[in-house]
């Protein structure tokens, strides 16, 4: 009896067509990039992880801040 049940399940499984792969799947999340940074006054590096886009934004913000400090008129 069990043999017939298993044979029936295998037969129906073989007849069903495999489902097509989804074409509009969700995009893969960006890969994280980790860097080790040592804070001033510390000897222990800290691991910081961001995506490539986030690192680009951080570097852009840092460059803009450096330019702002360099271009600031000296206070007297």
C-alpha positions as CSV (number, residue, x, y, z in Angstrom):
1,X,0.0,0.0,0.0
2,X,2.7,2.5,0.9
3,X,4.7,1.5,-2.2
4,X,1.7,2.5,-4.4
5,X,1.3,5.8,-2.5
6,X,5.0,6.7,-3.0
7,X,4.8,5.6,-6.7
8,X,1.8,7.8,-7.2
9,X,3.5,10.8,-5.6
10,X,6.6,10.3,-7.7
11,X,4.5,10.1,-10.8
12,X,2.6,13.3,-10.2
13,X,5.8,15.1,-9.2
14,X,7.4,14.0,-12.5
15,X,4.4,15.4,-14.5
16,X,4.4,18.9,-13.1
17,X,6.6,21.3,-14.9
18,X,9.2,23.2,-13.0
19,X,8.3,26.8,-12.1
20,X,10.0,29.4,-14.2
21,X,12.6,31.5,-12.5
22,X,11.3,34.9,-11.4
23,X,12.5,37.6,-13.8
24,X,11.7,40.5,-11.6
25,X,13.5,39.3,-8.4
26,X,14.5,41.8,-5.8
27,X,17.9,43.3,-6.4
28,X,20.7,41.9,-4.3
29,X,21.8,44.0,-1.4
30,X,25.2,45.8,-1.9
31,X,28.2,44.0,-0.5
32,X,29.6,45.5,2.7
33,X,33.2,46.8,2.7
34,X,35.0,46.9,6.0
35,X,37.9,49.0,7.0
36,X,40.0,49.3,10.1
37,X,40.4,52.8,11.5
38,X,42.4,53.8,14.6
39,X,41.0,56.8,16.5
40,X,43.4,59.5,17.5
41,X,44.9,58.6,20.9
42,X,44.0,54.9,20.6
43,X,46.2,51.9,19.7
44,X,43.2,49.6,19.1
45,X,41.7,49.8,15.5
46,X,38.0,49.7,15.1
47,X,36.3,47.8,12.3
48,X,33.8,49.9,10.4
49,X,31.6,48.5,7.6
50,X,29.6,50.3,4.9
51,X,28.5,49.7,1.3
52,X,30.6,51.2,-1.5
53,X,28.0,53.9,-2.0
54,X,28.1,54.8,1.7
55,X,32.0,54.9,1.6
56,X,31.8,57.2,-1.4
57,X,29.4,59.5,0.4
58,X,31.6,59.6,3.5
59,X,34.7,60.4,1.5
60,X,32.8,63.1,-0.4
61,X,31.6,64.7,2.9
62,X,35.1,64.5,4.4
63,X,36.6,66.2,1.3
64,X,34.0,68.9,1.4
65,X,34.7,69.5,5.2
66,X,38.4,69.8,4.5
67,X,37.8,72.3,1.7
68,X,35.5,74.4,4.0
69,X,38.2,74.6,6.7
70,X,40.9,75.5,4.2
71,X,38.8,78.2,2.6
72,X,37.6,79.7,5.8
73,X,38.9,83.2,6.4
74,X,41.3,83.4,9.4
75,X,39.7,85.0,12.4
76,X,41.4,87.9,14.0
